[in-house]
Amino acid sequence: MKATIKIAEARTPDGSQMALYQHDIDFIIRVNGEDLMHSRQNESELALARLGCRHLAESKEPRVLIGGLGMGYTLRQALDMLGPNARVVVGELMGAVVEWNREFLGALNSQPLEDSRVDLKTGDIVGLISRSKGQFDAILLDVDNGPAAMVDAGNRRLYGYEGMEACRRALVEKGCLAVWSAKPDKKFEQMLVRCGFHVRRFTVPAYKGSKSQFRYIWVASEDKKMLPPGGGEPRLPKKNTRDMDHRVPRKKLAKPRR
């Protein structure tokens, strides 16, 4: 049996230890000894791009933001779905994760960071989204462990009401937001509805063929017709329906390039 070897490590902004391990051909990223990502468990990362970019099949110049590079699976799938004139901005907080993708993980997905359509940004994803009003046809979020932060407590800002409102403003009118999570989260999906989104909830296998390990993806849009078919439709409790849409009205934005 081959040993599991630590090949790199780094510290997260809140001081947690993040390490990259290799076992035979597989890679694992752990935070404080707990598995965060595994190269074999990639089906839900692929599904995030498939669901979040489905409405862009005919778009000539789509603009997509991916929050969280991970091991590159979501980026690879998005690039494979989009045309030659697409622009994909990738926001990654941890410089070490970028370095690991270039040095160790790139071969998993045919070196997606080398694609000329990719614009890599390191730093706080919340700031990037807040500065990008009406810029993106799709936003795909796989930051930390989803709404329940595991790596950096600061990521909770992204998944709160202000963060989701910033995402809504960063989308074009027919844009879609897709959010990955390791766990179900009824409060989070109801908050998306309160932000004025139409929402679909999808349960997807952690790895292809899995019947016991699942992940969760929400796809949200102001335009219900843009949502992928299937999934569950979260609803607010009846007593809260009066608060269903208290968002700030969308201002007239320049028509995106197509």
Steps between C-alpha positions, in 0.01 A plus 500: 500500500640838397546765766319833511768769473478868593645696208416861591346709777385854572310709756152637437422865591356393836808288583372152417742250349424404140698216345513319167546123507557243227401134512599318181328704225253668738532838673339617822487848654451498877436779747613430857510131408145488361436428132387806305545373142582166338587461134276193468198684638455738209152429363331780695765752390429406138126525564545853637620617158248291305207641695629856535602542134222302332320819390815616314506225238423745218675806644778638276699698758396380847666639809524260792639542851618195692551559870746239627754320280511179702663226293385654175207272417233770485726721289577217258132414456404864445772545237384187320143635488580854387604634162834646387398858582400431859673666791526308827616692807624274780519647849715309750587622849794266560810559290622156608200335332593673174861382534387143574281499191787614282759263650308188602130504405492641148535160336166395656319738264734569208651814655189725496689803638699511176185558293506850345135555599586486871564814706632400843447734796645428844350656808163561661215379276246721679685814393528374143126433481412835658701684234336313210148637458315351204811324372436126502267260320574238766662489844610160630591491869697217658670698773610317814246230589191691391283714730644319805859633484778253579821675392449871565229642723517817289337307214173520692470857370462359151216268592306755705226730371739779396721254311208350311366846420843590362486189282156598372625845404809353331282292266343617176119493499476144371805377689523199730667449836600144590618412852669175611465364854616194688180502705132589454411842636134600511569841653742587222266399219214696658729802521558471124124515450479808725765665281253479213645196324310210351686194630552134416668256740692200360638200687799354315738211574838586648660268245363326194281205595486584871174403672600603851700825482327809361562870455255785441477768233261794484444680172335842531388762251268799486365347177337164574535393136879496535499227765592143404215247507446267794609546857293614795345844536566655843215707640467734793275405790157657443537738792806654330370534145443875547881532529565302186641786293651792688803538277635830377350563151735419215624808320510518122825336393686503173408208277775234522704406197387181328 
